[in-house]
């Protein structure tokens, strides 16, 4: 990676981790400064801080190029920043703006952050609605940041779950790919428990949608009132009051 690219990325990562520190760029009259060793340390520290809790991911960063047609004015101080809605994960971008120079400018630099770590990869296709078993996937290293949906790194997170859509061999299992097994259908009579401080009241109602463990569903009670509650492992809908 070019030294200038390392410097830009490290600066924005330092900014994100240090709460607003500004990166100092050499002025146009100064000779080039070798920031590679320092920025590499910044980058390593920032990547370590941005890892998901409880994981040890191997982070990689690749930096794109600015439009070669750009002709930026000399600048004594460049401030890197993360644009609103951006994060240091997957395909993203960082902003660079001149805050001390004869002409103010603002540009964006494409950045790709990869995070390699262990995940469970499907060994064959899985049809929609099929229940996943331990034999359906094997462990392999994948790029966690390739998609926005979180990786399910532990077998208990996906074994026994149902494929939410057609899944293909080689895909890493992620949260958006599975759903809890259905415990009741829309229209079924279900037990409803309304819980409050120190008491619980049991009743019955009609499910307005299918329900699985952990899902929030709407229930029409006998008096016509519609309530929302969470399905527990027994298929009971728990309503918090």
N, C-alpha and C positions, 0 to 999 in steps of 0.2 A: 504494500500500500504506500502511496506517496507520502512523504513526510508532512506535507501541508494538510493532507486528508486526516492523518493521525492527529495532528494538532487541533484541527477543527472538531473532530469527534470527541477527543479527550476534553476539550474545553467545554462542550455542551454537557457532557456527562458530569464533569466537575460542578458545573452550574446547577445541574439537577440535584446533585447530592449535597451541595454546600449551601443551598438556599439563597442563590442570587449572586454569588461571586462573579466578577467580570473577568473575562480572559483578556490578557494584554497581548496585543499584536505589535510586532516591530513597526516603526514608522517607515514610510517609503524611502527615507534617506539612509536608514540603517541597513547593514548587510543582513543576509538571511541568517536566522538563528536556528540551530539544530535542536528542535523541541522533541524529537522522537523518543529519547529515553524517558524524559519526564512525562510526556503525554501517555506513553505506554503504561507507566505506573498508575497514572490517573485512571486510565481506561480499565485496568485490572481491578482497581479498588471500586470503581463505579459499578462494574459488572457484578462483582461479589455482593454489593449492597442491593442490587436489583434482582437477585435470584429469588424464586419462590421459596417460601419457608420450608425447611426440611429437605432441600434438594441440593445436589452438588452437580450443577450443570456445566458443561464445557462451552463457554461463550465465544462466539466469533462475530466480528463486525466487518462489513465491507461498505465502502463509501463510494458513492457515485461521483460524477464530475459536474461542475457548473457549466452552463451553456458557454461554449468557447467564444460566442459572439459578444459576451458581456465585456464591458470595459469599465471596471470599477475604479472610482477615484481613490487616490491615496488616503489611508486612514490610520490614525495613531492608536485608536482603540476600537476593537471589534467585540461586540457583545453577542455571544451565542445564546440561543434560547430554544425551548421546545414549543412549537406552535400549539395553540389550544386544541385539545382532543388527541394530541399525539402522545405516544409513550415509547420507551426504549425496548421495543419488542416487534419482531417481524419487519415488514417493510414500513418504513417511516421516513421522516425527514427532520432536519434541524434547520433553524433559522440563523442567519448571520446578519447582523446589522451594524453599520458604522455609527458610533455614538460620539466620535471625536475626530472630525475631519472637515475639510472645506465643503464637501457634498455628502449629505446623508444618503445611505443606500441600504437596501434590505434584500437578501437573496435566500434561497432555500437549497439545501444540499441533500440529495437522496441518501438514505442510510438503510442498510439491512442488518438486523441483529438476529443471529441464530443462537439457539440454546440447545445443545445436544445432551441428551440424557436417556436413561432406560425407560422404555415404555412397552406396552403390550401390543403386538402387531398381529393382525388376523392371518391365519394360515390358509384360509379359503373363504369363499363367498358365504354370506349369511343373509337369508331372506328376511324381508320385513316381518316383524311379529315373532320371529324365532327367538327362543330363550338361549342366551349365551352360556356355554359351559367352559370349564377350565381348558378343555382340549381345543377350543376355537382360536386360541392365540398363543404366541410365543414371545419371549422377551427379546428386544433388540434396541439398539440406540437409534433415536430419531430426533428430528429438530422439533422441539416443543413449540417454538415460535412460528412454525410454518403456517399454522391456523390460529384463529382467535380463541376457539373453544379449548378449555383446559384438557390436558392429558390425564387419563385415569391410570395412575402409576401403580395402584395396588389392585390385586385380583378381586378383593371383596367389593370394589367399587363397580365392577361390571359383571362378575359371575352371577347368574340368576336374573340379570336384567334382560329386557326385550329390545331387539333391534328396532330402532325408530324408522329406519328406511333400509333400502338395499345396501349392504356393506360388501366391499370388495377385498380380496386377498391383498395383503401388503399395507392396508390402511392401519395407522395407529389408532387405537381406541380412545375416543374423546367423549366428553360429557354430552355433546349434542347428538351423538350417535345412538344412545340408548335411552330407555324410559323404564320405569318400574312396571312389573307385570300387573295386568289389570285384575282387580279383585271384584269389581262389579261393573255392570253396564249402565248406561243411561236408562232411566225408568225403573231401575231396581229399587226395592224397599231396603233401606239401610238403617242401622242403629246410629243414633246421634246422641252424643254425650256433651252437654253444656257444662263447662267448668268455670267456676269463679273462686274467689278466696275462701277456702274452707268448705266448699260444697261442690257437688256434681249432680246433674239431673239427666236421667236417661229418657229418650223419646225415640220416635221413628219418623222417617221422612222419605221422600222420593228423590233419588239422584237425578240431577239435570244433565250430568255428563259422566263418562266412565271415570273410574277412580283406581289409582294405584298407590302403594305405600309412599307417603311423603307428599303426595299431590294435594293441592287445594281445590276443593270442589264446591259446587253450589247445591243446596238441598232445599226442596220445597216441603215445609212442615205441614201437618194436618190442618192447621188453621190458615194455610195459604201464605204464610210468611216465608220468605226466602233467606236462608242463612248460608254463610261460607265457613268451611272448616277443613281440617287436615286429616287425611286418611292415615290411620295407624296400621300396624302389621296384621291386626285382626279384621280389618275392613271396616272398623268403626270410624265414624266421622267425629272428630273432636272440635268443638266450637269453644273458643276462649271468650269469656265474658268479662 
